[in-house]
């Protein structure tokens, strides 16, 4: 297959604070007339002195043209779904999001979060219906909240519900949760943040999954529950998952399902029949809202009837007269986990996507996703230097290893990632640490990719691997045609070098 030429723009663009020019403005807001100011007073009079800034914020000062020039240059140095084939970002489900859904999401942009609920009945009805109809049918759960802004927040939400549930039952001594090493790291991190001791099960060498006997050995009277991703992050689906949830339930625990990426099983299997008590979906993955982590993302948290009273407030309730209201009177609620009702633009996008597909279309999306991955698996097995570690059948993604390529050429996933960008392909997702699978990459060819897309992506990968065998220095010194630079990872785990703001960055660098 012929590979297209690619050359990215490269701008030596400073950050916007370094472009500041004191006194320049793109827009100067008009001042209120003096008679109005005298009548209503100054806003600053309403702010306590202890909360007032001692000096004006150090915002950059630029003209409108300078601002446009800066951000348009940055936009030219990025890759995205509309520029290239991003199926290498497995576990994140980078699918194409129809532009019409952006129009729908924009319709609620002018709604104020404190508007009286009688003025937003349409929005409340849409959010309620999305949970009560679509997500309820897809998962089998009885009630949903859309407050958490991302998967990890949704997982933490479930850990709080689990803790409160056991406390209400007079069993606060249940302080252990169980997860697996190939579940997403948030399935260990968020229960730990909620105060739990985390027991992690490792896979056997044959299936890639911990065996059932290993699970039986760790459950006991201190078991609060389990947090599991299925399919796991390496793509293997645990066919014995209902037996696992049964073991947890017999021990008195609850089961939380990490369905951040449910792309291959929506409309095929349901959490309820697998025995789960709660779950979360990532709407910014499976349900076609752009992936944005814990910013413009949204985790839809679903629970069974028994746990509904613990959901964060407010909960949207449908009244007998057909109108919707926000219910804050939930004595057992874990409280708010996000401002207002969450990132509702994400919910609207996802609702529009489900409405367009319908029940049959949602299942077909899952089936196409699985077919695409089986085709990709066949293609990748024919490329030298790549191995698939565990024999278990993958569903919509698989975690591959470049260990052999690294041994043969000295080129690993880091070097390959920089070289594929030279062909206009987004770098691949590797793996969460620890790397139990050496030199990993995790592609996911979800339903929005065609056979031609998959063939082209494989052709680029094969080309770069051939380069690694014939001219490894070419790959090691990449990128050559792209603006992507080498990132220095030294200090990423050193809090002394972290800077969460421009001011902190300058202070830590003694500027």
N, C-alpha and C positions, 0 to 999 in steps of 0.2 A: 504494500500500500504506500502511495506517495505521501511523504510527510511535508506539510506546509512550511514555508519559511516564516520565521517569526523574529521580530526585532522590537523590543519594548523601548519606549521613550525613557531616557535617564536624565533626571534633573537633580542637580546638587542643591536640593531645596532645604533651607534651614527650617527649624520649627517656627511656628508663627510668632512666638514671643521674641525671637531674634530679629524678626522683620519689622518690629514696631518702630514707628517714627512719631515722636511726641507732637501732638497737635493735629495730626491727620484724622479725618473722620469720613465714614461712609454715609452716615446719617446723623443728624442732630435733632432729637425730639423737641418739639416746641414746649416752651414753658407755659404754665397756666397763667392766665391774666391775674394781675395783682389783686383785683377785687374778689376773684374766686379764691385765691390763696388766703386772703384775709378772712373769708367766710368759712372755709372748711379746715383751715390750719395746715400745718406741715405733717406729712406722714412720719417724719423722723421723731415728732413729738410723741408718737404712740409706741416707740421702741424704747425699752429701758436702757439707761445709760450703760449698764454692764454688758449689754449686747451690741452696742454700737461699735463700729470699726474705729480704730484710732487713726487710720489713714485709708484713703481710697484704694480699692483693689487694683493690683498691677495688671490690668487688662491690656492686651496689645492694641496699639493705635494705628489703624491703617485705613486707606481709602477703600471704597467698594471694589475698584478695579484690582487692587492689590490682594484683597481677600479672595476674589474669584480666581485670580491667576494662581494663587497659592493652592487652593483646594482642587482646581482643575488639573494642575500639574500632578498632585498626589493621586488623583483618580486615574490618570493615564499610566501610573506605575503599579496598578493593581490588576489582579485577575479575578474573575467571578463567573457565575453561571452564564452570563450573557456574552462572555468573552471566550470561554474555553470549556473543556470537558473536565469537570471536577469530581469524577467518580472515585478518586483515590482517598477521599476524606471519609473513610468508613467510621461507623458508630455515630456519625453526625448527620447522615442522610441529606446530602446536598442535592436537593432536587430543584427543578425549575418551578418557580412560583408564578402562576398566571397573573398578568398585569391588571386584569380586571379586578382581581381581589385587592390590589393596592387601592383602586378607586373606592371600593367598598370600605376599606379600613380608614381611608381619609375622610369618610363621611362623618365619623364621630370625633374628628380632630378638634372641633369647636365646642364640644361638650365639656362643661366644667365639672370636675369630680364632686363638687358640693352642690350641684344642681338639685332642686327638689325632685324626688323620684317620680312625681306625677308628670314631669316634663320629659322623662327619658324612658317611657314605657316600652318603646320599640327596642331600645338597646337592652333593657333588662329582660324583655321577652326573648330576644335573640340569644343572649348568654344562657338564660335558663333552659331554653329549648335545646341548645347545643349539648349541654350536659345531660339533660333529662331524656333526650331522644337519641342522638347519635352516640355519644360516648357511653351512655348507659347500655345501649344495645351492643356496642363493640366490646365492652368489657364485662358486662354483667353486674357492675357495681351499682349502688342505689342512689348515691348523691355525690356531687362534685363541687370543688372550689377551684377558682382560677387565680387566686391571690399569688402563689409563689412565682417568682420571676424566671425560674429556670429549674433544670432537673435536680441539681444538688439542693436547692431550696425546697423543692417538692419532697425530696427524700428526707430532709431535716424535719419538714412538716409531719411526715409519717412517724418519725422517731418520737416527736413530741406527743403525737396522738397515742402511740404505743405506751409511752411512759405514764401518761395521765390515765389511760385505761386500766393499767395494772395498779396504779395508786388508788383509784376508785374502788377496785375490787379487794383492797387491803393486802396487796402483794407487792409492796415496793422493793422487796428483796430480789425480785426478778431483774437482775442488772446485767445480763449477758445477751448479746445478739450474735447470730451466726451469719456469715456471708462466705462467698467463694472468691478465690484470688482472681478469677477471670470475670467476676462481676465488676461493674464500674466502681472506681475508687470511692465515689460518694457513698456507696452502700456500706463502706466501713467508716469513712470519715465523719459522716453526719450523725450516725448513732453515737460515735465516740464523743462528738461535740455535745450531744445531748446527755452525756454522762454514762454511757454504757461501756462495758468491757466487750471488745470485739473478738470473736473467735473465727479465724479464717481457715477454710478448708482448701486444700491443694488438690490438683487433678492427679489421677493415675496416668500411667504412661500409655494406656491403650485408648481410652475414650476422650481424654481431655477434660473429664468431669470427675469430681470427687465421688467415690462410690457411696452407696446408701449406708453401708456399715460404718463409714467414717462419720456420717451425720448422726447415727444412733449413738455413737460413743460420746459425742459432745453435748447432747441435749440433757436437760435435767431440771430440777426444781428452780434453778436460777435463770432458766431460759425465758427471756422476754419475747423473743421472736427471731425471725430471719429477714434479711434484706438480700434479694437475689435478682440478678439480671438474667433473663431468659428470652431469646437466645443470649448466651454470654457474649462478651465483647470480642471473642475470637470467632464468633459465628455459629457455634454448636448449640443446638436446641436440646435441652434435657427432657427426654421422653418420659422420665420417671418423676416429673415435677409434682404430680398429684400425690405420689407416695411420700415425697419429701414434705409437702405441706401437711400431710396427715400425721407424720412423725412429730412435727412442730406442734400441731394442735393437741396431739395426745399428751405432750409435755406441758400443755397449758399456755403456749405462746401464740403470737399472732404472726401473720405472714405478709410482708410488704413486697410488692412486685415492681421492680424497676423496668418500666416499659417506655423509657425515654425514646428508644428506637423500636417501634412496633411495626415497622414497615412491611415485614414479611408475614405477619400473622394476623393483621387486622381483618376481621371477617372470616378468619380461619379457625383460630382458637380463642378462648376467652379466659380471663383471669378467674372468673367466678367458678367455672367448671374445674379449673386447676387447683382450687381450694384457697385462693388468696383472700385476705381480708381488706386490703387496701393496695393502691398502686398510684403511679403517676405516669402520665404521658407527657412528652415534650411536644407541644404544638409547633414549636419552631424546628421540628425535624419531620416526624411522621406526617403531620397535617399541613405541610407545605407553606407554613409561614417561614420566612428566611431565618436561618440559624444565627442567633445572636448571643448565645450564652446567657448570663444573668443580667442582661440589659434589656433589649427588646424581645426577650423570650417569654415563654409562659409554660409553666408546668400545670397540667390539669390533674388535680389530686382527686381520686375517687375512692370511696369507702363503702362498706356494706351498711345495711340499716342499723346494725348494732353500734357502729362507730360514728354515725351521722352527727350525733350531738356534739362531737368533739371538733368538728370542722371549724376553721377560722371564721370569725365574724367580719362583716355581715354576710349572711346567707340570703340569696334571692329566693323568695317564696312566692308561689302563685296562689292568690286568694280565691275564694269561692266565686267572686264576681268576675274572675278572669284577669284582674289586674295584678301587677307585680309589686312587691314591696321588699325592702331590705330589713331583714330580721337581725337585730342586735341582741335580742334577749335569749342568749344561749349560755346558761350558767356553767355548763361543762366544757365550753369551747376552749381551745388552746389560746384563743385571742387572735389579734391581728398578726399576720406574718409579712404584710406588704401594705404600702399606702393604699387607701381606698379599696377598690375591687381588683387591683392587679393591672396588667398590661392588656386592656381590652381590645386594642387594635389587633393584637395577635389573635385573640379569640374570634374576632369578626372575619379575619382572613381565613382562618381554619374552618369556620362555619360555612363560608362561601365555597370553599374547596369541597367540603362534604356534600353540600347541597347540589353542586354541579355534578358530582360523581354518582351520588345515590348509593344504596346498599350494594348493588351489583358492581358498580364501578370501583367501590372501595376494595371489595374482594379481588377484583381483577387487577388492581394496582399491586396488591400483595403477591398475586400469582406471577405477574410479569416481573416483579422484583426478584422473585425466587428463580424464575427461568433465566433471567439475565445473569444471575450469579452462577448458576450451573454452567452456562455458556462461558463465562469468564474463567471459571475454575478449569475447564477443559483447555482453554487457550493458554493460561498461565503455566499449566503443567508441561507444556511443550517448549517452554523457554528455559534455557540452561541457567544455572546459578540460583534458581528459585526452588524452594521446597515448602511443602505444607506439613506442619509438624504433627498434628493429630489426625487420625483417619476418620473421625466422626463426620457425619454429613452436615455441611454448612447450609444455612438457610438463605439469607440475603447478603451475607458478607463472609469473608474469611481472613484470618490473620496469617500472612505468608512470611517466610524468612529468607533473607539474602545472606545467610551465614556462609553458604558455599561460595557465593560471589566474593564475599569479603576475604575468604581464605585464598581464593584463586588469584584475585587481582588487587586486594587492598581497598577496593571500593565497597562501601557499605551504604546504608540507607541515607545517611547525612549527605554524602557526596552525590548519590543518585537523585536526591530531592532537589539539589541545586542545579543539576544538569537538565532534568525534565522541564524545568521552567524555561530553558533556552528554546524549547519547542512549543511554548505557549500552553503547557499543561501545569495545572496547579500542583504544588508539592503534595506528597502523600502523607496521610496520617500514619504515625508509626504505632505506638502503643503507650499505654499508661505505664509508669514505672511501678515495680521492677520489670525489666525486660526478661520475662521467663522464656519468651521466644526470641532468640537472638536476631538482631538486625531486622526488626519487623516492619511490615507495612500492611495496611488493612483497607483494601478497596471495597466499595459498595456500589454496584451498578443498579441503583433503584429504578423505578418504573419509567422515569422520564428520559432515560437514555435509550437510544436506538441501537440496533446491531452494528450500524456503521460507526456510531460513537465508540462502542466497545472495541471494535476492530482497530480504530485509529488510536485509541488509548494504548492498546496492547502493542501496536506497531511502534509507538514512541518508546515504550518501556523496553521492547526488544532491541531497538536501535541503540539506546543508551547502554544497555547491558553488553551489546556487541562492541561498543566503543570502550567499555571498561576492560574487555578482554584484549582488544587490539591496541588501544592507546589510553591506558588508565590515567595518565597525567591530564589529558583533555577533560576527563570527568572530574578529577580531583580539584582542578583549578576553576571549575564552573562557579557561577554562571558567566557566560560570555556575551549573550544577547539580551540580557534582562537587567532590570533595575534592582533585582533582589540582591542584597548584600549578605556577607557572612556575619552571622550573629555571634557575638562573644558571650558564651554562657557563664563565664567566670563571675561569681558573685550573685547568681540567681538565688542561691540558698543562703546568702549572707545578709541578715537584716540590716547590718551596718551600711550596706550599699543600696538598700531599697530607697526609692524616692516616690512617694505617692502624689507629689505635687511639684510644680516648677520651682517653687520657693525652696522646697526640701532638696531638690536636685542641685540647685545652685549652692545651697548651704553645705551639702555633703561634698561638693566638689570645690569648696573654698573659693567660690566666685563672688 
